[in-house]
Amino acid sequence: MENAQTPVETDITPCLSPRPVETIPQSVYESAANHVRNQLGSRDTPRVALMCGKGLGGIAEKLEGPLLELPFTEIPGFVHSTVVTTAGRLVFGEISGTPLVCIVGRCHYYEGYTMKHITFPIRVVSLLGVKTLVVTSAVSGVAPELDLGDIIVVKDHISLPALAGLNPLIGPNFAQLGPRLPSLYNAYTFNLRKLAFKVFYENPDLQKRGVRMREAVYCYTTGPSSETRAESLALRSLGAQVIGTSTVPEVIVARHSGLDVLCLGLVTSVAAQGEEPSAEKAALAALTGTPMPKIVEEDDILTRKASVKKGSQRPSDLNLLIQRIVDQL
């Protein structure tokens, strides 16, 4: 007769939450903030944080005064991006005397990180004393009036992941960091959006170079695959004007932390606006010898050479705009 197996004892702590959730203890945020604070030494505490989107990190090279760079790999709790060519880092400096920190090399949910991980830098800079967050992001235009190279001032957002239950605030709430049920009614601070347009119209050189700036509603999707034609049309019918795979989780956490937020997007691609060609009609035309109209992707970015050339100049224009906005904060 075989011996009965002895049950293996396990040390499993019962989950006190209704369901298991990913969370990061407040002590981890504070440990990271203390580490950064110690590295800053006698430097002034940054009042503004700038989160740089992909290809938009050039503003970090424009900072003035003695610079301090802290790689993400040296800060407790930080993760690093797997999709950017430069290592993630915090860069401290000044613009027109305003202490500022640039967050270069943001992480995305589609890389496999949790919402808590990708928003970790926002928690840390808020604990350092930052009061204003400026976010830049590359976006895809779905509104027909948008073109490559347009600069977008985000006025509101639609977050499909958050509506479906993927919100960075899910889990235990630490009252010291923010309220349990924060309002996002004015997620993108009106006065900052107003300031962005004021600065834009005060600088005629930007208009001379053909820069266009528009307000738009940002739709957040997780990526990394782009939207189908049907999905783009559906999102546009919901009110989306641009689509992106970042920004919104950071904005939610920033607002939860009490920060004012300005989000500036750069249109780097546009969605096709026409209907999907009919394969059935194409097959019948082939069988009957009937000529089919040539299928033309009117909004294919490869056919918009002038727009592509113009769009390649816009990161420097966006950086100039940001410098002048910070100068007036």
Residue frames as qw, qx, qy, qz and C-alpha x, y, z in Angstrom:
[[0.000, 0.890, 0.457, 0.000, 0.00, 0.00, 0.00],
 [0.404, 0.492, -0.035, 0.770, 1.39, 3.36, -1.00],
 [0.305, -0.402, -0.468, 0.726, 2.04, 5.85, 1.75],
 [0.100, 0.899, 0.423, 0.058, -0.32, 8.82, 1.81],
 [0.445, 0.428, -0.043, 0.785, 1.40, 12.01, 0.82],
 [0.310, -0.559, -0.438, 0.632, 1.87, 14.55, 3.57],
 [0.217, 0.913, 0.311, 0.147, 0.24, 17.89, 2.69],
 [0.535, 0.186, -0.072, 0.821, 2.80, 20.58, 1.93],
 [0.193, -0.798, -0.381, 0.425, 2.48, 23.61, 4.16],
 [0.394, 0.496, 0.229, 0.739, 2.57, 26.96, 2.40],
 [0.221, -0.493, -0.329, 0.775, 2.96, 30.44, 3.78],
 [0.102, 0.466, 0.524, 0.706, 0.29, 32.33, 1.84],
 [0.027, 0.247, 0.398, -0.883, -1.03, 35.57, 3.22],
 [0.252, 0.635, 0.730, -0.001, -4.77, 35.86, 2.61],
 [0.169, 0.299, 0.283, 0.895, -5.68, 38.69, 0.25],
 [0.007, 0.464, 0.570, -0.679, -7.64, 41.35, 2.12],
 [0.270, 0.297, -0.251, -0.881, -8.87, 42.89, -1.13],
 [0.784, 0.282, 0.308, -0.460, -12.01, 41.58, -2.89],
 [0.906, 0.401, 0.052, 0.122, -9.71, 40.46, -5.69],
 [0.700, -0.315, 0.172, 0.617, -5.91, 40.29, -6.08],
 [0.347, 0.930, 0.076, 0.095, -4.53, 43.56, -7.47],
 [0.676, 0.224, -0.147, 0.687, -1.09, 44.88, -8.23],
 [0.241, -0.959, -0.109, -0.100, -0.10, 47.55, -5.75],
 [0.559, 0.364, -0.349, 0.658, 3.02, 49.41, -4.68],
 [0.487, -0.645, -0.455, 0.376, 3.34, 50.34, -0.99],
 [0.025, 0.991, 0.053, 0.125, 3.57, 54.02, -0.20],
 [0.598, -0.679, 0.308, 0.296, 6.95, 53.37, 1.42],
 [0.709, 0.143, 0.451, 0.523, 8.40, 52.42, -1.99],
 [0.268, 0.847, 0.245, 0.388, 7.33, 55.75, -3.49],
 [0.337, -0.936, 0.098, -0.027, 8.79, 57.59, -0.52],
 [0.761, -0.361, 0.358, 0.403, 12.04, 55.61, -0.71],
 [0.599, 0.435, 0.373, 0.559, 12.48, 56.57, -4.36],
 [0.031, 0.937, 0.142, 0.318, 11.68, 60.22, -3.63],
 [0.561, -0.792, 0.188, 0.150, 14.16, 60.29, -0.75],
 [0.771, -0.048, 0.372, 0.515, 16.85, 58.77, -2.97],
 [0.406, 0.661, 0.297, 0.556, 16.31, 61.46, -5.61],
 [0.250, -0.953, -0.065, -0.157, 16.14, 64.19, -2.96],
 [0.704, -0.571, 0.242, 0.346, 19.50, 63.08, -1.57],
 [0.662, 0.205, 0.381, 0.612, 21.02, 63.26, -5.05],
 [0.159, 0.864, 0.263, 0.398, 19.65, 66.77, -5.54],
 [0.536, -0.124, -0.323, 0.770, 21.44, 68.01, -2.44],
 [0.092, -0.504, -0.268, 0.816, 21.19, 71.79, -2.19],
 [0.026, 0.179, 0.590, 0.787, 19.53, 72.23, -5.59],
 [0.442, 0.066, 0.181, -0.876, 16.15, 73.95, -5.73],
 [0.467, 0.235, 0.835, -0.171, 13.17, 71.61, -5.74],
 [0.031, 0.120, 0.651, 0.749, 11.71, 71.35, -9.26],
 [0.386, 0.301, 0.375, -0.787, 8.34, 73.07, -9.62],
 [0.717, 0.449, -0.138, -0.515, 7.63, 71.67, -13.08],
 [0.568, -0.163, 0.786, 0.183, 7.96, 68.14, -14.46],
 [0.539, 0.524, -0.326, -0.573, 8.08, 67.51, -18.20],
 [0.735, -0.012, 0.678, 0.015, 7.27, 64.00, -19.38],
 [0.183, 0.554, -0.527, -0.617, 8.86, 63.61, -22.82],
 [0.882, 0.297, 0.246, -0.271, 7.15, 61.52, -25.47],
 [0.795, 0.011, 0.456, 0.399, 8.98, 59.31, -27.94],
 [0.517, 0.431, 0.311, 0.671, 11.20, 61.45, -30.16],
 [0.089, -0.871, -0.175, -0.450, 10.34, 64.54, -28.11],
 [0.738, -0.551, -0.181, 0.347, 13.08, 64.38, -25.48],
 [0.540, 0.447, 0.000, 0.713, 15.12, 67.16, -27.08],
 [0.265, -0.867, -0.056, -0.418, 13.85, 69.64, -24.51],
 [0.817, -0.534, -0.010, 0.219, 16.11, 67.93, -21.95],
 [0.695, 0.132, 0.099, 0.700, 19.07, 69.15, -24.01],
 [0.099, 0.705, 0.161, 0.684, 17.80, 72.73, -23.70],
 [0.587, -0.752, -0.285, 0.092, 17.86, 72.88, -19.91],
 [0.227, 0.793, -0.278, 0.493, 20.03, 75.58, -18.38],
 [0.477, -0.710, 0.400, -0.329, 22.28, 75.71, -15.36],
 [0.075, -0.390, 0.914, -0.077, 24.19, 72.79, -13.82],
 [0.780, 0.000, -0.378, -0.499, 22.45, 69.59, -14.98],
 [0.368, -0.297, 0.837, -0.277, 21.91, 66.43, -12.98],
 [0.701, 0.134, -0.517, -0.473, 20.99, 63.16, -14.70],
 [0.477, -0.253, 0.765, -0.351, 19.71, 60.17, -12.74],
 [0.371, 0.095, -0.823, -0.419, 19.25, 56.93, -14.74],
 [0.779, -0.278, -0.118, -0.550, 16.07, 55.01, -13.93],
 [0.839, 0.038, -0.530, 0.120, 18.24, 51.99, -13.16],
 [0.366, 0.187, -0.562, 0.718, 19.71, 53.83, -10.17],
 [0.380, -0.258, 0.213, -0.862, 16.39, 54.87, -8.60],
 [0.163, 0.078, 0.946, -0.269, 14.54, 52.35, -6.39],
 [0.434, 0.485, 0.628, -0.427, 11.23, 51.25, -7.91],
 [0.399, 0.643, -0.232, -0.611, 11.78, 52.67, -11.40],
 [0.783, 0.192, 0.561, 0.188, 11.46, 50.43, -14.45],
 [0.075, -0.512, 0.426, 0.742, 12.97, 51.19, -17.85],
 [0.699, 0.519, 0.047, -0.489, 11.43, 51.28, -21.29],
 [0.667, -0.073, 0.679, 0.299, 12.10, 48.53, -23.83],
 [0.548, 0.660, 0.475, 0.194, 11.09, 50.60, -26.86],
 [0.103, 0.988, -0.091, -0.072, 13.18, 53.78, -26.71],
 [0.781, 0.444, -0.234, 0.370, 16.72, 54.06, -28.03],
 [0.152, 0.560, -0.462, 0.671, 17.98, 56.11, -25.09],
 [0.403, -0.221, -0.804, 0.378, 18.04, 54.95, -21.48],
 [0.329, -0.804, -0.410, -0.278, 15.33, 56.28, -19.20],
 [0.477, -0.044, -0.368, 0.797, 16.45, 59.04, -16.88],
 [0.148, -0.918, -0.341, 0.138, 15.45, 62.06, -14.84],
 [0.506, 0.300, 0.022, 0.808, 17.20, 65.24, -15.96],
 [0.268, -0.826, -0.368, 0.331, 17.21, 68.22, -13.57],
 [0.400, 0.119, 0.147, 0.897, 17.93, 71.78, -14.68],
 [0.081, 0.610, 0.351, -0.706, 16.24, 75.12, -15.28],
 [0.301, 0.525, 0.521, 0.602, 14.36, 77.04, -17.95],
 [0.026, -0.680, -0.092, -0.727, 14.45, 80.80, -17.46],
 [0.089, -0.404, 0.565, -0.714, 15.22, 80.30, -13.78],
 [0.809, -0.203, 0.075, -0.546, 12.38, 77.82, -13.19],
 [0.258, -0.353, 0.897, -0.062, 13.63, 74.55, -11.62],
 [0.806, 0.258, -0.147, -0.512, 12.46, 71.67, -13.80],
 [0.461, -0.271, 0.842, 0.070, 12.81, 67.92, -14.16],
 [0.613, 0.352, -0.451, -0.545, 12.49, 66.07, -17.47],
 [0.740, -0.088, 0.649, -0.151, 11.26, 62.47, -17.43],
 [0.419, 0.561, -0.555, -0.449, 12.92, 60.96, -20.49],
 [0.294, 0.185, -0.931, -0.114, 12.11, 57.43, -21.67],
 [0.630, -0.123, 0.333, -0.690, 8.57, 56.78, -20.44],
 [0.121, -0.033, 0.991, 0.047, 7.31, 53.22, -20.14],
 [0.557, -0.010, -0.314, -0.769, 4.10, 51.87, -21.65],
 [0.758, -0.108, 0.468, -0.442, 1.53, 49.34, -20.50],
 [0.894, 0.383, -0.121, -0.198, 2.02, 47.34, -23.71],
 [0.319, 0.612, -0.699, 0.188, 5.62, 46.59, -22.68],
 [0.695, -0.163, -0.697, 0.069, 4.26, 44.30, -19.98],
 [0.154, 0.090, -0.548, 0.817, 4.49, 46.65, -17.01],
 [0.117, -0.637, -0.739, 0.182, 1.58, 47.33, -14.69],
 [0.021, 0.861, 0.264, 0.435, -0.26, 50.63, -14.54],
 [0.562, -0.812, -0.012, 0.159, 1.41, 51.25, -11.18],
 [0.715, -0.198, 0.267, 0.615, 4.87, 50.84, -12.74],
 [0.412, 0.476, 0.359, 0.688, 4.33, 53.17, -15.70],
 [0.158, -0.874, -0.188, -0.420, 2.95, 55.92, -13.45],
 [0.749, -0.428, -0.248, 0.440, 5.64, 55.48, -10.77],
 [0.442, 0.144, -0.010, 0.885, 7.69, 58.53, -11.93],
 [0.197, -0.636, -0.257, -0.700, 4.66, 60.80, -11.51],
 [0.701, -0.649, -0.296, -0.002, 4.21, 59.71, -7.90],
 [0.719, -0.217, -0.128, 0.648, 7.89, 60.35, -7.19],
 [0.261, 0.314, 0.090, 0.908, 8.06, 63.84, -8.72],
 [0.392, -0.706, -0.303, -0.506, 4.87, 64.82, -6.89],
 [0.754, -0.568, -0.232, 0.232, 6.50, 63.77, -3.61],
 [0.584, 0.040, -0.022, 0.811, 9.51, 65.92, -4.55],
 [0.048, -0.599, -0.287, 0.746, 7.23, 68.96, -4.64],
 [0.082, 0.090, 0.592, 0.797, 6.40, 69.32, -8.34],
 [0.308, 0.432, 0.473, -0.703, 3.17, 71.28, -8.86],
 [0.596, 0.600, -0.072, -0.529, 2.78, 71.26, -12.65],
 [0.624, -0.057, 0.727, 0.280, 3.12, 68.40, -15.12],
 [0.468, 0.627, -0.264, -0.563, 3.65, 69.08, -18.83],
 [0.722, 0.013, 0.685, 0.095, 3.23, 65.95, -20.96],
 [0.366, 0.551, -0.452, -0.598, 4.29, 65.60, -24.58],
 [0.667, 0.076, 0.738, -0.066, 3.17, 62.74, -26.76],
 [0.117, 0.180, -0.699, -0.682, 3.23, 61.55, -30.35],
 [0.539, 0.314, 0.592, -0.510, -0.37, 60.99, -31.49],
 [0.196, 0.189, 0.802, 0.532, -2.29, 59.69, -34.47],
 [0.305, 0.207, 0.066, -0.927, -4.89, 62.01, -35.96],
 [0.205, 0.342, 0.911, 0.103, -8.37, 60.62, -36.67],
 [0.239, 0.773, 0.332, -0.485, -10.21, 63.92, -37.14],
 [0.674, 0.532, 0.365, 0.359, -10.23, 64.77, -40.87],
 [0.131, 0.978, -0.013, 0.160, -9.08, 68.35, -40.27],
 [0.561, -0.713, 0.370, 0.198, -5.80, 67.26, -38.65],
 [0.715, 0.640, -0.267, 0.085, -2.56, 66.97, -40.58],
 [0.850, -0.077, -0.205, 0.478, 0.93, 65.66, -39.93],
 [0.416, 0.223, -0.179, 0.863, 2.94, 68.09, -37.83],
 [0.352, -0.700, -0.197, -0.590, -0.04, 69.70, -36.12],
 [0.168, 0.150, -0.709, 0.668, 0.54, 70.50, -32.46],
 [0.505, -0.516, -0.601, -0.344, -2.34, 69.40, -30.26],
 [0.158, -0.304, 0.540, -0.769, -3.43, 70.90, -26.96],
 [0.337, -0.279, -0.897, -0.061, -5.37, 68.10, -25.28],
 [0.339, -0.351, 0.101, -0.867, -8.59, 69.41, -23.76],
 [0.781, -0.193, 0.349, -0.480, -10.11, 66.11, -22.60],
 [0.122, 0.342, -0.913, -0.187, -9.69, 62.39, -23.01],
 [0.903, -0.049, -0.076, -0.420, -11.52, 59.12, -23.56],
 [0.079, -0.490, 0.861, -0.107, -9.82, 56.22, -21.81],
 [0.812, 0.011, -0.428, -0.398, -11.16, 52.92, -23.08],
 [0.548, 0.087, -0.768, 0.321, -8.90, 50.89, -20.72],
 [0.066, -0.088, 0.564, -0.819, -10.05, 52.88, -17.67],
 [0.645, -0.021, -0.032, -0.763, -13.70, 52.52, -18.63],
 [0.833, 0.063, -0.513, -0.199, -13.13, 48.78, -18.96],
 [0.831, -0.554, -0.044, -0.027, -11.52, 48.51, -15.51],
 [0.794, 0.068, -0.082, 0.599, -7.83, 49.16, -16.22],
 [0.072, -0.939, -0.009, -0.336, -7.25, 52.30, -14.15],
 [0.503, 0.373, -0.548, 0.554, -3.94, 53.11, -12.41],
 [0.286, -0.433, 0.402, -0.754, -5.86, 54.05, -9.24],
 [0.870, -0.213, -0.318, -0.309, -7.42, 50.60, -8.78],
 [0.688, 0.003, -0.590, 0.422, -6.31, 48.99, -5.53],
 [0.468, -0.630, -0.417, 0.459, -5.63, 50.33, -2.04],
 [0.187, 0.843, 0.088, 0.497, -5.69, 54.13, -1.84],
 [0.556, -0.230, -0.354, 0.716, -3.11, 55.99, 0.23],
 [0.047, -0.916, -0.395, 0.047, -4.82, 59.10, 1.54],
 [0.381, -0.690, 0.159, 0.595, -1.49, 60.93, 1.83],
 [0.349, -0.061, 0.612, 0.707, -1.08, 60.63, -1.95],
 [0.256, -0.064, -0.389, -0.883, -4.58, 61.61, -3.02],
 [0.608, -0.007, 0.348, -0.713, -8.35, 61.08, -2.53],
 [0.503, 0.075, 0.861, -0.027, -10.10, 57.76, -3.01],
 [0.449, 0.623, 0.628, 0.126, -12.48, 59.15, -5.66],
 [0.206, -0.415, 0.154, 0.873, -10.74, 61.99, -7.54],
 [0.507, 0.746, 0.320, -0.290, -12.59, 64.11, -10.10],
 [0.489, -0.068, 0.514, 0.702, -11.26, 64.30, -13.66],
 [0.312, 0.821, 0.461, -0.124, -13.84, 66.84, -14.79],
 [0.237, 0.952, -0.191, -0.038, -11.10, 69.39, -15.53],
 [0.921, -0.172, 0.153, 0.315, -8.26, 66.91, -16.03],
 [0.585, 0.272, 0.157, 0.748, -6.36, 69.22, -18.38],
 [0.225, -0.602, -0.341, 0.686, -6.01, 72.53, -16.55],
 [0.351, 0.840, 0.395, 0.122, -7.85, 75.28, -18.42],
 [0.116, -0.957, 0.144, 0.225, -5.47, 78.09, -17.45],
 [0.496, -0.416, 0.620, 0.443, -2.50, 76.09, -18.76],
 [0.522, 0.439, 0.651, 0.333, -4.26, 75.42, -22.06],
 [0.147, 0.966, 0.213, -0.024, -5.08, 79.11, -22.32],
 [0.329, -0.792, 0.368, 0.361, -1.43, 79.96, -21.62],
 [0.609, -0.031, 0.661, 0.437, -0.27, 77.57, -24.36],
 [0.412, 0.700, 0.498, 0.305, -2.39, 79.35, -26.98],
 [0.100, -0.982, -0.007, 0.159, -1.37, 82.77, -25.66],
 [0.472, -0.565, 0.512, 0.443, 2.31, 81.87, -26.06],
 [0.580, 0.274, 0.658, 0.394, 1.63, 80.42, -29.52],
 [0.287, 0.846, 0.385, 0.230, -0.04, 83.58, -30.80],
 [0.252, -0.929, 0.132, 0.237, 2.59, 85.82, -29.20],
 [0.458, -0.438, 0.617, 0.466, 5.27, 84.19, -31.37],
 [0.627, 0.640, -0.030, -0.443, 4.66, 85.06, -35.05],
 [0.100, 0.545, -0.796, -0.244, 7.71, 83.02, -36.09],
 [0.401, 0.048, 0.905, -0.135, 5.76, 79.86, -35.37],
 [0.588, 0.617, 0.391, -0.347, 2.96, 80.94, -37.70],
 [0.310, 0.760, -0.422, -0.384, 5.49, 81.94, -40.37],
 [0.038, -0.354, 0.925, 0.133, 6.85, 78.40, -40.30],
 [0.587, -0.055, -0.582, -0.560, 3.34, 77.07, -40.86],
 [0.102, -0.029, -0.899, 0.425, 2.85, 75.67, -37.37],
 [0.529, -0.401, -0.356, -0.659, -0.78, 74.86, -36.61],
 [0.026, 0.060, -0.826, 0.560, -2.06, 74.34, -33.07],
 [0.559, -0.298, -0.459, -0.622, -5.46, 72.81, -32.32],
 [0.477, -0.259, 0.633, -0.552, -7.41, 71.68, -29.26],
 [0.634, 0.099, -0.675, -0.365, -8.44, 68.03, -29.39],
 [0.821, -0.349, 0.275, -0.359, -9.86, 65.11, -27.44],
 [0.161, 0.498, -0.852, -0.010, -7.28, 62.36, -26.85],
 [0.931, -0.119, -0.070, -0.337, -8.36, 58.71, -26.92],
 [0.200, -0.586, 0.779, -0.099, -6.16, 56.31, -24.98],
 [0.964, 0.091, -0.165, -0.190, -5.72, 52.74, -26.21],
 [0.734, -0.560, 0.358, 0.138, -3.17, 50.29, -24.85],
 [0.415, 0.696, -0.557, -0.184, -1.46, 49.36, -28.15],
 [0.273, -0.522, 0.376, 0.715, 0.99, 48.22, -29.35],
 [0.328, 0.340, 0.723, 0.503, -0.96, 47.40, -32.53],
 [0.129, 0.085, -0.073, -0.985, -2.58, 50.35, -34.25],
 [0.522, 0.341, 0.524, -0.580, -6.31, 50.67, -34.70],
 [0.384, 0.313, 0.774, 0.394, -8.14, 49.12, -37.64],
 [0.045, -0.238, -0.344, -0.907, -10.02, 51.36, -40.02],
 [0.461, -0.570, -0.591, -0.337, -13.32, 50.37, -38.38],
 [0.559, -0.515, -0.440, 0.478, -11.93, 51.06, -34.92],
 [0.260, -0.075, 0.022, 0.962, -10.66, 54.49, -35.96],
 [0.241, -0.384, -0.447, -0.771, -14.09, 55.38, -37.35],
 [0.561, -0.577, -0.593, -0.030, -15.79, 54.08, -34.20],
 [0.494, -0.396, -0.314, 0.707, -13.52, 56.12, -31.94],
 [0.085, 0.107, 0.193, 0.972, -14.07, 59.21, -34.05],
 [0.384, -0.515, -0.550, -0.534, -17.83, 58.75, -33.69],
 [0.589, -0.568, -0.501, 0.283, -17.32, 58.75, -29.90],
 [0.115, -0.993, -0.031, -0.006, -15.62, 62.15, -30.10],
 [0.706, -0.409, 0.282, 0.506, -11.96, 61.15, -30.34],
 [0.413, 0.895, -0.106, -0.129, -9.79, 63.41, -32.48],
 [0.321, 0.640, -0.691, 0.102, -6.37, 61.93, -31.75],
 [0.960, -0.236, -0.117, -0.091, -5.31, 58.49, -30.50],
 [0.212, 0.681, -0.641, 0.283, -2.28, 57.47, -28.45],
 [0.846, -0.156, -0.508, 0.047, -0.90, 54.65, -26.32],
 [0.486, -0.060, -0.485, 0.725, 0.40, 56.69, -23.39],
 [0.022, -0.362, 0.022, -0.932, -0.27, 59.89, -21.42],
 [0.576, -0.503, -0.263, -0.588, -3.67, 59.18, -19.86],
 [0.789, -0.370, -0.447, 0.204, -2.48, 56.87, -17.03],
 [0.476, 0.013, -0.262, 0.839, 0.11, 59.49, -16.06],
 [0.172, -0.403, -0.110, -0.892, -2.49, 62.27, -16.23],
 [0.690, -0.512, -0.422, -0.289, -4.90, 60.32, -13.99],
 [0.735, -0.319, -0.372, 0.468, -2.20, 59.81, -11.36],
 [0.291, 0.191, -0.090, 0.933, -1.01, 63.42, -11.67],
 [0.370, -0.499, -0.203, -0.757, -4.52, 64.72, -11.04],
 [0.781, -0.458, -0.423, -0.005, -4.92, 62.28, -8.15],
 [0.656, -0.175, -0.269, 0.683, -1.70, 63.77, -6.74],
 [0.103, -0.869, -0.287, 0.389, -3.04, 67.32, -7.08],
 [0.382, -0.257, 0.378, 0.803, -0.86, 68.42, -9.99],
 [0.466, 0.703, 0.043, -0.535, -1.95, 70.85, -12.70],
 [0.652, 0.032, 0.674, 0.345, -1.61, 69.25, -16.14],
 [0.426, 0.703, -0.200, -0.533, -0.87, 70.48, -19.65],
 [0.721, 0.022, 0.654, 0.228, -0.66, 67.92, -22.46],
 [0.331, 0.713, -0.304, -0.538, 0.80, 68.79, -25.86],
 [0.813, 0.114, 0.561, 0.111, 0.65, 66.24, -28.66],
 [0.096, 0.558, -0.529, -0.633, 2.39, 66.09, -32.02],
 [0.859, 0.351, 0.216, -0.304, 0.50, 64.44, -34.89],
 [0.190, -0.537, 0.749, 0.339, 2.99, 61.97, -36.36],
 [0.065, 0.105, 0.921, 0.370, 0.50, 59.81, -38.30],
 [0.502, 0.134, 0.075, -0.851, -3.04, 60.09, -39.61],
 [0.492, 0.160, 0.846, -0.126, -5.75, 57.47, -40.00],
 [0.009, 0.143, 0.714, 0.685, -7.29, 56.72, -43.38],
 [0.348, 0.199, 0.328, -0.856, -10.69, 58.39, -43.66],
 [0.562, 0.163, -0.474, -0.659, -12.27, 56.48, -46.54],
 [0.891, -0.112, 0.233, -0.373, -14.28, 53.26, -46.44],
 [0.503, -0.302, 0.787, 0.191, -12.66, 49.84, -46.73],
 [0.388, 0.323, -0.588, -0.632, -12.63, 48.75, -50.42],
 [0.854, 0.038, 0.289, -0.432, -15.18, 46.03, -51.22],
 [0.251, -0.327, 0.876, 0.251, -13.52, 42.71, -52.03],
 [0.537, 0.408, 0.729, -0.118, -16.84, 41.40, -53.37],
 [0.437, 0.845, 0.087, -0.295, -17.17, 44.21, -55.89],
 [0.011, -0.708, 0.631, 0.316, -13.54, 43.77, -56.92],
 [0.415, -0.068, 0.900, 0.113, -14.08, 40.04, -57.51],
 [0.535, 0.614, 0.558, -0.159, -17.26, 40.59, -59.56],
 [0.272, 0.875, -0.185, -0.354, -15.53, 43.28, -61.61],
 [0.174, -0.511, 0.793, 0.282, -12.66, 40.90, -62.34],
 [0.477, 0.187, 0.858, 0.020, -15.07, 38.14, -63.44],
 [0.452, 0.754, 0.463, -0.116, -17.10, 40.41, -65.71],
 [0.572, 0.249, 0.239, 0.744, -14.19, 42.42, -67.03],
 [0.074, -0.935, -0.266, -0.222, -15.66, 45.62, -65.60],
 [0.431, 0.418, -0.344, 0.722, -13.02, 48.19, -64.75],
 [0.524, -0.680, -0.446, 0.253, -12.82, 49.03, -61.07],
 [0.012, 0.958, -0.107, 0.266, -12.01, 52.54, -59.86],
 [0.568, 0.348, -0.538, 0.517, -8.44, 52.79, -58.67],
 [0.639, -0.672, -0.352, 0.128, -8.21, 52.42, -54.93],
 [0.315, 0.585, -0.238, 0.708, -6.59, 55.54, -53.55],
 [0.544, -0.537, -0.489, 0.420, -5.72, 55.97, -49.89],
 [0.131, 0.858, 0.127, 0.480, -6.38, 59.70, -49.79],
 [0.401, -0.857, 0.207, -0.250, -5.05, 59.99, -46.28],
 [0.935, -0.057, -0.072, 0.343, -2.12, 57.63, -46.56],
 [0.321, -0.873, 0.148, 0.337, 0.80, 59.55, -45.04],
 [0.621, -0.146, 0.512, 0.575, 3.14, 58.25, -47.75],
 [0.369, 0.613, 0.503, 0.485, 1.26, 60.33, -50.34],
 [0.140, -0.972, -0.177, -0.067, 1.52, 63.52, -48.31],
 [0.742, 0.178, -0.154, 0.627, 5.15, 64.40, -48.95],
 [0.051, 0.641, -0.105, 0.759, 4.82, 68.06, -47.99],
 [0.676, -0.635, -0.013, -0.375, 3.21, 67.06, -44.72],
 [0.930, -0.175, -0.144, 0.288, 5.91, 64.52, -43.97],
 [0.520, 0.372, -0.157, 0.753, 8.63, 67.12, -44.52],
 [0.244, -0.662, 0.055, -0.707, 6.77, 69.66, -42.40],
 [0.831, -0.507, -0.131, -0.189, 6.13, 67.14, -39.64],
 [0.839, 0.023, -0.256, 0.480, 9.83, 66.36, -39.33],
 [0.243, 0.467, -0.191, 0.829, 10.47, 69.97, -38.31],
 [0.479, -0.667, -0.233, -0.521, 7.87, 70.09, -35.57],
 [0.764, -0.402, -0.396, 0.313, 9.69, 68.56, -32.57],
 [0.432, 0.020, -0.162, 0.887, 11.97, 71.60, -32.43],
 [0.211, -0.459, -0.208, -0.837, 8.95, 73.92, -32.74],
 [0.699, -0.551, -0.414, -0.192, 7.20, 72.06, -29.93],
 [0.689, -0.246, -0.339, 0.591, 10.30, 72.31, -27.73],
 [0.174, 0.239, -0.015, 0.955, 10.47, 76.06, -28.37],
 [0.462, -0.542, -0.332, -0.619, 6.80, 76.40, -27.42],
 [0.762, -0.467, -0.428, 0.134, 7.36, 74.48, -24.18],
 [0.528, -0.020, -0.245, 0.813, 10.36, 76.64, -23.24],
 [0.059, -0.319, -0.068, -0.943, 8.29, 79.78, -23.62],
 [0.630, -0.533, -0.417, -0.382, 5.34, 78.31, -21.72],
 [0.735, -0.349, -0.410, 0.413, 7.57, 77.37, -18.79],
 [0.334, 0.181, -0.114, 0.918, 9.05, 80.87, -18.89],
 [0.301, -0.395, -0.102, -0.862, 5.58, 82.25, -18.08],
 [0.647, -0.409, -0.642, -0.039, 4.56, 79.77, -15.39]]
